[in-house]
Amino acid sequence: MSRRWITITAAVVVAAVLTAGLGLWAGGRVREGRIKTRLAALTPLIDENAWRTGVSPDLIRAVIRVESSGDPQAVSSAGARGLMQITPAAETDAIKVLNLPENLKGDLFDPKYNLLIGVTYLAHLRERFDGDDRLALAAYHMGPTAVARLQREHPDLSSQQLIDQFAGPQTRAYVRKVMQAW
């Protein structure tokens, strides 16, 4: 290989890396701006649900940010839908907590309905886990039965220790992201 070819190849690689880095940096700024705009538009609904349930509006915003980036049409690979990524099982639990008839299920892509269900469910989990936000978030992600089982099996651990040592890597990352966004 000639030195000239190596020099040209290296220059092309460096240019590609710099261009990609600048694109990611600019794309990240645009994405963050879009998320902030979406969350700002949701403020009245977030505040209404925070007042109704006693859940911090900033915690609600953090969950929405991590779950859907504020996209009301978001769908996960597990079939969770909308702003707070509600699964059909979580929707059923929240409907029971609200004492609504099962046939009143709504559209999980509707922000008003999604927040009603998601925040009610989160408030229920906070109550179930004695106001411990970390455990409530872990339960929101991995299910309340699994978190309650971990608590029973390791009663001497703090919620932080319990999550760090026994929750799966996805749940640990989820709780960490929401707590950082909060």
NORBELUR-V516539 format. One record per residue. N is the residue number from 1. RES is the residue in three letters. SS is DSSP state (A for helix, B for strand, O for the rest). PSI is psi as a letter, one per 40 degrees, with the letter a starting at -180 (* if undefined). BURIAL is # if it has 24 or more other C-alpha atoms within 12 Angstrom, else .. Layout:
n=N res=RES ss=SS psi=PSI burial=BURIAL
n=N res=RES ss=SS psi=PSI burial=BURIAL
This chain:
n=1 res=MET ss=O psi=h burial=.
n=2 res=SER ss=O psi=i burial=.
n=3 res=ARG ss=A psi=d burial=.
n=4 res=ARG ss=A psi=d burial=.
n=5 res=TRP ss=A psi=d burial=.
n=6 res=ILE ss=A psi=d burial=.
n=7 res=THR ss=A psi=d burial=.
n=8 res=ILE ss=A psi=d burial=.
n=9 res=THR ss=A psi=d burial=.
n=10 res=ALA ss=A psi=d burial=.
n=11 res=ALA ss=A psi=d burial=.
n=12 res=VAL ss=A psi=d burial=.
n=13 res=VAL ss=A psi=d burial=.
n=14 res=VAL ss=A psi=d burial=.
n=15 res=ALA ss=A psi=d burial=.
n=16 res=ALA ss=A psi=d burial=.
n=17 res=VAL ss=A psi=d burial=.
n=18 res=LEU ss=A psi=d burial=.
n=19 res=THR ss=A psi=d burial=.
n=20 res=ALA ss=A psi=d burial=.
n=21 res=GLY ss=A psi=d burial=.
n=22 res=LEU ss=A psi=d burial=.
n=23 res=GLY ss=A psi=d burial=.
n=24 res=LEU ss=A psi=d burial=.
n=25 res=TRP ss=A psi=d burial=.
n=26 res=ALA ss=A psi=d burial=.
n=27 res=GLY ss=A psi=d burial=.
n=28 res=GLY ss=A psi=d burial=.
n=29 res=ARG ss=A psi=d burial=.
n=30 res=VAL ss=A psi=d burial=.
n=31 res=ARG ss=A psi=d burial=.
n=32 res=GLU ss=A psi=d burial=.
n=33 res=GLY ss=A psi=d burial=.
n=34 res=ARG ss=A psi=d burial=.
n=35 res=ILE ss=A psi=d burial=#
n=36 res=LYS ss=A psi=d burial=.
n=37 res=THR ss=A psi=d burial=.
n=38 res=ARG ss=A psi=d burial=#
n=39 res=LEU ss=A psi=d burial=#
n=40 res=ALA ss=A psi=d burial=.
n=41 res=ALA ss=A psi=d burial=.
n=42 res=LEU ss=O psi=e burial=#
n=43 res=THR ss=A psi=d burial=#
n=44 res=PRO ss=A psi=d burial=.
n=45 res=LEU ss=A psi=d burial=#
n=46 res=ILE ss=A psi=d burial=#
n=47 res=ASP ss=A psi=d burial=#
n=48 res=GLU ss=A psi=d burial=.
n=49 res=ASN ss=A psi=d burial=#
n=50 res=ALA ss=A psi=d burial=#
n=51 res=TRP ss=A psi=d burial=.
n=52 res=ARG ss=A psi=d burial=.
n=53 res=THR ss=A psi=e burial=#
n=54 res=GLY ss=O psi=e burial=.
n=55 res=VAL ss=O psi=h burial=#
n=56 res=SER ss=O psi=h burial=#
n=57 res=PRO ss=A psi=d burial=#
n=58 res=ASP ss=A psi=d burial=#
n=59 res=LEU ss=A psi=d burial=#
n=60 res=ILE ss=A psi=d burial=#
n=61 res=ARG ss=A psi=d burial=#
n=62 res=ALA ss=A psi=d burial=#
n=63 res=VAL ss=A psi=d burial=#
n=64 res=ILE ss=A psi=d burial=#
n=65 res=ARG ss=A psi=d burial=#
n=66 res=VAL ss=A psi=d burial=#
n=67 res=GLU ss=A psi=d burial=#
n=68 res=SER ss=A psi=e burial=#
n=69 res=SER ss=O psi=f burial=#
n=70 res=GLY ss=O psi=e burial=#
n=71 res=ASP ss=O psi=h burial=#
n=72 res=PRO ss=O psi=e burial=#
n=73 res=GLN ss=O psi=e burial=.
n=74 res=ALA ss=O psi=i burial=#
n=75 res=VAL ss=B psi=h burial=.
n=76 res=SER ss=O psi=i burial=.
n=77 res=SER ss=O psi=d burial=.
n=78 res=ALA ss=O psi=e burial=.
n=79 res=GLY ss=O psi=e burial=.
n=80 res=ALA ss=O psi=i burial=#
n=81 res=ARG ss=B psi=i burial=#
n=82 res=GLY ss=O psi=a burial=#
n=83 res=LEU ss=O psi=d burial=#
n=84 res=MET ss=O psi=e burial=#
n=85 res=GLN ss=O psi=g burial=#
n=86 res=ILE ss=B psi=h burial=#
n=87 res=THR ss=O psi=i burial=#
n=88 res=PRO ss=A psi=d burial=#
n=89 res=ALA ss=A psi=d burial=.
n=90 res=ALA ss=A psi=d burial=#
n=91 res=GLU ss=A psi=d burial=#
n=92 res=THR ss=A psi=d burial=#
n=93 res=ASP ss=A psi=d burial=#
n=94 res=ALA ss=A psi=d burial=#
n=95 res=ILE ss=A psi=d burial=#
n=96 res=LYS ss=A psi=d burial=.
n=97 res=VAL ss=A psi=d burial=#
n=98 res=LEU ss=O psi=e burial=.
n=99 res=ASN ss=O psi=f burial=.
n=100 res=LEU ss=O psi=i burial=.
n=101 res=PRO ss=O psi=i burial=.
n=102 res=GLU ss=A psi=d burial=.
n=103 res=ASN ss=A psi=e burial=.
n=104 res=LEU ss=A psi=e burial=.
n=105 res=LYS ss=O psi=i burial=#
n=106 res=GLY ss=O psi=a burial=#
n=107 res=ASP ss=O psi=h burial=.
n=108 res=LEU ss=O psi=e burial=#
n=109 res=PHE ss=O psi=e burial=#
n=110 res=ASP ss=O psi=h burial=#
n=111 res=PRO ss=A psi=d burial=#
n=112 res=LYS ss=A psi=d burial=#
n=113 res=TYR ss=A psi=d burial=#
n=114 res=ASN ss=A psi=d burial=#
n=115 res=LEU ss=A psi=d burial=#
n=116 res=LEU ss=A psi=d burial=#
n=117 res=ILE ss=A psi=d burial=#
n=118 res=GLY ss=A psi=d burial=#
n=119 res=VAL ss=A psi=d burial=#
n=120 res=THR ss=A psi=d burial=#
n=121 res=TYR ss=A psi=d burial=#
n=122 res=LEU ss=A psi=d burial=#
n=123 res=ALA ss=A psi=d burial=#
n=124 res=HIS ss=A psi=d burial=#
n=125 res=LEU ss=A psi=d burial=#
n=126 res=ARG ss=A psi=d burial=#
n=127 res=GLU ss=A psi=d burial=.
n=128 res=ARG ss=A psi=d burial=.
n=129 res=PHE ss=O psi=f burial=#
n=130 res=ASP ss=O psi=f burial=.
n=131 res=GLY ss=O psi=e burial=.
n=132 res=ASP ss=O psi=h burial=.
n=133 res=ASP ss=A psi=d burial=#
n=134 res=ARG ss=A psi=d burial=#
n=135 res=LEU ss=A psi=d burial=#
n=136 res=ALA ss=A psi=d burial=#
n=137 res=LEU ss=A psi=d burial=#
n=138 res=ALA ss=A psi=d burial=#
n=139 res=ALA ss=A psi=d burial=#
n=140 res=TYR ss=A psi=d burial=#
n=141 res=HIS ss=A psi=d burial=#
n=142 res=MET ss=A psi=e burial=#
n=143 res=GLY ss=O psi=h burial=#
n=144 res=PRO ss=A psi=d burial=#
n=145 res=THR ss=A psi=d burial=.
n=146 res=ALA ss=A psi=d burial=.
n=147 res=VAL ss=A psi=d burial=#
n=148 res=ALA ss=A psi=d burial=#
n=149 res=ARG ss=A psi=d burial=.
n=150 res=LEU ss=A psi=d burial=#
n=151 res=GLN ss=A psi=d burial=#
n=152 res=ARG ss=A psi=d burial=.
n=153 res=GLU ss=A psi=d burial=.
n=154 res=HIS ss=O psi=g burial=.
n=155 res=PRO ss=O psi=e burial=.
n=156 res=ASP ss=O psi=e burial=.
n=157 res=LEU ss=O psi=i burial=.
n=158 res=SER ss=O psi=i burial=.
n=159 res=SER ss=A psi=d burial=#
n=160 res=GLN ss=A psi=d burial=#
n=161 res=GLN ss=A psi=d burial=.
n=162 res=LEU ss=A psi=d burial=#
n=163 res=ILE ss=A psi=d burial=#
n=164 res=ASP ss=A psi=d burial=.
n=165 res=GLN ss=A psi=d burial=.
n=166 res=PHE ss=A psi=e burial=#
n=167 res=ALA ss=O psi=i burial=#
n=168 res=GLY ss=O psi=i burial=.
n=169 res=PRO ss=A psi=d burial=.
n=170 res=GLN ss=A psi=d burial=.
n=171 res=THR ss=A psi=d burial=#
n=172 res=ARG ss=A psi=d burial=#
n=173 res=ALA ss=A psi=d burial=.
n=174 res=TYR ss=A psi=d burial=#
n=175 res=VAL ss=A psi=d burial=#
n=176 res=ARG ss=A psi=d burial=#
n=177 res=LYS ss=A psi=d burial=.
n=178 res=VAL ss=A psi=d burial=#
n=179 res=MET ss=A psi=d burial=#
n=180 res=GLN ss=A psi=d burial=.
n=181 res=ALA ss=A psi=d burial=.
n=182 res=TRP ss=O psi=* burial=.
